[in-house]
Amino acid sequence: MQRRWLCVLVLAGATLVGCNTTQESTKPATQEAAKPIPSLGVVTGTVTYLQRIALPPQASVLVKLEDVSLQDAPVKLISEQRIELGGKQVPIPFELRYDPAKIDPKHAYNVSARIVLGDQLLFTSDTAHRVITNNNPSSVEIIVQQTPMTPPKSS
């Protein structure tokens, strides 16, 4: 019986200590602590293909988030991710982080993907995958297309 009361008292004391805050403890220690932490935007998805073939273990997936708004100018890279496969096979998940402050709601943003083996392009996306603005999603499935195989360069 005493053990039960002791447990109740310990739990009650711990609860009271957890609730005990003072004005001083809720104030930021420095001006730096008062600044809000910038939140990152994220575009997620997967890269896959329809062929029933395995990727070489040394292959990599390159995924890019780009501003494709200006017709007469090069695309502007917002974020990119390189995924070393190490034997993993499709579907390959990706996560592109970006600063939302750099996103213009009037612009168009596209995600593209490529699968490469060294300098050799094995698969590439051939469809525009719009994201973020204009009611577009922030998660996409990219189905890449196999490129014609070219023999490796000989030295």
N, C-alpha and C positions, 0 to 999 in steps of 0.2 A: 504494500500500500504506500509506504514512504517513497519507494522508487517511482511510482506513478506520479505522485505529487511533485517530486523533484524534476521529473521530465516536463510536467506542465509549467512549473516555475521557470525552468531554463528556456523553454519555447516562448513563454510570455515575455521574458526579459529580452530575448533576441529580437522579438517583434518590436518591442518598445525602442530598443537601440536603433533598429533599422528605420524607424519613423522619426527619430530625433534629429532634426536638422535645424541649423541656425541660419540667420540672415547672412552671416559672414561666409558660411560654407557654400551658399548658392551664388555668390558673386564670383565673376571670373577673376583669376589671379592676375592676369595681365590684359592689356588691350588686345594682344594677338589672340587670346582665347575667346574674345568676344566676337571675332569675325566668323561669319558662317562658313562652313566647309563647302566648297563648290561641289555640286553633285555632277556626276558624269552621266551622259546619255549612253545607251547601249543598243546596238543592233545585233541581233543574234540570228542563228539559222544553221542550216546544214548544207554541205556540198556533197553531191552524189552524181552518179552517172548510171545509164541503163545497161551498158555492156556487162556481160558476165565474165569479166576478167579481173585478175588481182593486180594491184599496184605494186611496183617494186618497193622494197623496204626503204630505199633511199629517197623516195619521192617526197615532194613538199606540196602543200596547198598554200596558195597566195590569195588572200581575200582583201578587197579594197572597198572603202567607202569614199565616193567622190562627188563633188559638186559638178553637175553636168549642165548647168543653166545657160552658160554663154556659148552660143553656136560658133562664134568666130574666134574662140580662145581655147587654149588647152584646158582640160579638166583640172579641177583643183582637188588634190588629195586631202581628205579629212582625217582618215584613219586607215591603217592596214595591219594585217596579221599574217605571219608566216607560221605554218604548222608543219613541223617535221613529223612525218608519219611513223617512221620506225616500225613498219610492219602493219600499222592500223589500216583498216579498209573502210570504204564508204558505208554509210554516210558519216562524214566528218563534221562535227559541230564546230562552230566558230563564234567569237564574241568580239565585236568591234566597239571599242569605247571612244567617245568623242566629247568635246566640250560643247554643251548646248548653247553657250553664248556665241559660238561661231556659226550657228545655223541660222540662215535667213529664211523665214517662213515663206517667202516668195520664190525661193530657189527650188530646183529639183535635185534630188540626191539619188545616187545609184550605187548598188553593190554588185561587184563582179568577182569572179573567181577563176583561177587557173590552177592546174596541177602540172608540176614540172618535175623533170628528172635532170638535175644539173642545169644545163643550158637548153635542154630539149623540152619543148612544150608538148605535153601529152593530151591534155584536155583543156578546154576553155569555155567560158559562158558566152552564149551568143544572143541572149535575151536581156532586155533591160529589166532590172529588178529595182523599181522605185521604192524608196523608204522614207520615213520620218515625216515629211511635209505633205500637204495637200491630201490629208486623210489616208496616207499610205501607211502600211504596217511597219513595225520595228523588228519583225522576225520574218525571214524568208527561207524558202528551200530553193537552192540553186542547182539545177541539173545542167552539168557541163557536157559538152560534146567532144568526142575524140577527134584529134587532129590527124592529118595524114602523117604516117611515120616516115621520118627522113633518116637515112643512115647517119650514124655518128661521124663527126669530123675526124679525119685522120691527120696526125701530125706530120 
